[in-house]
Amino acid sequence: MEMLKKFFPNAFKATDLKSFITALVIYVLIDIVCGFVIGLLAKIPLIGIIFSIVGSLVGLYALVGIILSVLVFVKVIK
């Protein structure tokens, strides 16, 4: 669990409603902005595959961060 706290620090701060909404907004904005930028860069033929993989990893990071935020908020994990 300590390793997850290092990779997802905002998710484990979601103990009240304000910090929960803040964590959700942060992860959604990360996903939207990086998705837009990486989507544009993925159209470049030579490095498009690499940016597609990076975009998928960023999307996965945001999804796991949102799931952890919800689990911390409903006190399933601490």
N, C-alpha and C positions, 0 to 999 in steps of 0.2 A: 504494500500500500504506500510505503514511503517513496518508492520509485514513481508511482503514479502522481504523487503530490509534486514531484519535481517537474514532470512533464506537463501537468495540467494544474497550475497554481490557482487559476481563477475558479475552477470547478469546485475546489474544496473550500472556497470562501462563501459559497452560496448557502448560508445558514438561515438568513431571513429573506423576505420577499424582495427587498431592494437589491441586495447583493445577488440574488438569484436572477432577477431580470437583467441586471448589469452583466452577469456572466453569459447569459443567453445572447444578449445584444452583441457582446464582444465576439463570441464564437460565430454568430451569423454574419457579422460584418467582415471578419477574417475570411470566411468562406466566400462571400460575395465579391469582395475586392480581389482576393487572390484568384478566384475563379474567372473573373473578367480579364485580369492581366494575363493569366496563364492561358486563357482561351484565345487571346490575341496572339500570344507568342507561339502557341501550338500550331498555328497556321504556317509557320516557317518550315519549309520542307526538311531541312537537315536536322534541326533540333526539336522538331515537333513531337517526336515520340518521347523524348526526355521530359519535355514540359507537360505532356499528357500524363505521364507517370507522376510527376511532381504535383500536378493538379489533383490527381486522385488521392495522393497521400495527404494533401492539405484538406480535402473534403472529408477524408476518414478521420483526421485529427479533430476537425470541428464537430463531427458527429459523435465521436467518443467524448469530447469535452461537454457537449450538451447532455449526453446520457449520464455522465458522472455528475453534472450539476443537478440534474433532476434527482438522482439517487441520494446525493448529499442533502438536498432540500427536503425530501420526504423522510430523511434520517434512516435510510436503509444501510448506508455506509457512513463512516465517520472520518 
